[in-house]
Amino acid sequence: KQWYQRRVRGDNKEKILSDFCLSEWKQVINSISSSCSSPRPYWFDTFDTLFAANRKPWQLSLAHAVGLSIPDTVITNSLVSLKGAFSQETPTIFKTLSPLGVPPNLMAITKPIEISKIESEKLEVAPGIFQNELKRTFDWRVTVVGNKKEKAKVFCAQIRIKADSVDWRPYQIDDNLWSITQT
């Protein structure tokens, strides 16, 4: 009999253990839907739906395909590509491709950036989304519940953007931020 053990590279044991724990939890979460004893379990969001909701490049291409206007967008970790896409004077924002929260209260949010101040070595670590900055006063979040046109419910939330900000999330505890409608 042979036994194969994958060799762990690197010496950051905390990171290795953290990645392992995350992987184990993903295995449990991803198998919940197949292990339910109920013959017809009800899921508000399927895992496929949640996965699609976090795929920003796919969302951008879908928005473009249905005719929505999206700002000029580049997904890259190359400063050369970034400088080729945007002029130094163009107001530009940076977004992460996936959510990042660091306990107890740090969160990666959309930030304005100056391309001339980006350090190539830091950008090369991971790709990001770079877009022309749009001046706006609110965002819309739309949730559709149901998959049949005649039975679906649409919930819309208008989220006000503070004048000096490009992201509403730092202010989400503000009671005057949301206005919700149902159709």
PyMOL commands that set and color helices and strands:
alter all, ss='L'
color gray80, all
select helices_A, chain A and resi 13-35+47-53+56-65+79-85+115-117+120-123+169-171
alter helices_A, ss='H'
color red, helices_A
select strands_A, chain A and resi 73-76+92-95+101-102+106-107+111-113+128-132+138-145+153-160+178-182
alter strands_A, ss='S'
color yellow, strands_A
deselect
rebuild
show_as cartoon
